[in-house]
Amino acid sequence: LNSILEKMRKSFKCQDIVYVSSRQKFELEFPEKVIEEQGRPKNFISTSKRKGFLRFHTPEIEEIIPKYIESEVYLRKALVPFIASFFRKFYEHNLHWRQVVA
């Protein structure tokens, strides 16, 4: 994703291009004036806009998003048991921790 962002910044000669995640994940947000001056590439998929800015996905981003979401789900599934175990062990020694703090 970072390489796509850098490629867009170089291509459009604009450092104000950023990723936002408002309605969809990883929307490329362009100042409206940049698109007006340089034109919108045909492969850009319009996602949303806000005053003075237009947001797009590229085919590359559309390809990456499902993989990203899958990774997020995997991470959540892996973290929940770990965190639950961590807190369970912490509370098993609750008396010990209270003595240390007091």
N, C-alpha and C positions, 0 to 999 in steps of 0.2 A: 504494500500500500504506500509506503514511503517513496518507493521508486516511481510510482505512478504520479504522486503529488509533485515530486521534483521535476519529472518530465513535463508536466503541465505548466509548472512555473517557468521553466526554461522556454517551452514552446510559445507561451503567451507573453513572455517577458514581464511577468507580474508576480511579485512575492506575496500579494494579498490573497492568493488562492489558498483556501484551507479546507480541511475536512470538517463537516458538521454532521451530527446525527440528530435530526429533528424528527421528521416523519419516517425517514429510512436511515439505515446505518451507512456511514461513509459517503455522504453526498459531497461532491466537490462544489464548493461555493465560490463563485466568480463574481467580482464586481460587474454590475450590469454594463458599465461603460466599456469594459474589456471585450465583452461579447459583441456589443454594438460596433465597436471599432474593427475587430478582427474577424467577426463572424463566428457562428456556432458550427463546429464540426458535425458532419452528418451522422457520425456514430454516437454522438452524445444523446443520452436518454434523459429528458427533462424530468425532474423528480418533484421540485417545489421551488418556491421563491419567497423572498421577503423584500421589503422596500430597499431598492438599490442593489440587490443581489439576485443571482440566478443559481439554481442548484441542479447538478447533473450526476448521472452515473455514466461510466464508460462500460463497454462490453467486458473489459478486464475486471472491473469492480463487481459487476453483476456475477461474474464467475467465482470471485473470491468470497462473496458474502455468505453463500451456503456453507462453505468450508469453515468460515469464521464462526458462524452460529453453531455448527456442529462441535467445534472446539470449545466454545463457551459452555455448552451443555455438558460435555465430557469433564471439563474443569469443575463445574458445579457438582456433578455427581461424585467426583473424586474428593472435593473439599468437604462436603457435608459430613461424611463419616469421620474424617480426620478431626474436624472441629468438634463434633459431638464427643468423640473419644477424649480429646484434649480437655474439654470442660468437665467431663465425667471424672477424669483422673484428678483434675484440680479440686473439684468439690469433694472427692474422697478424702482429701487431706485438708479439708476446711478448718478443722480444729488446729492443726499445725500452722496453717497460714495466719490464723487469727492471733496465735501466740507470738509469731514472729513480728507481726505488725504492731501488736500492743506493747 
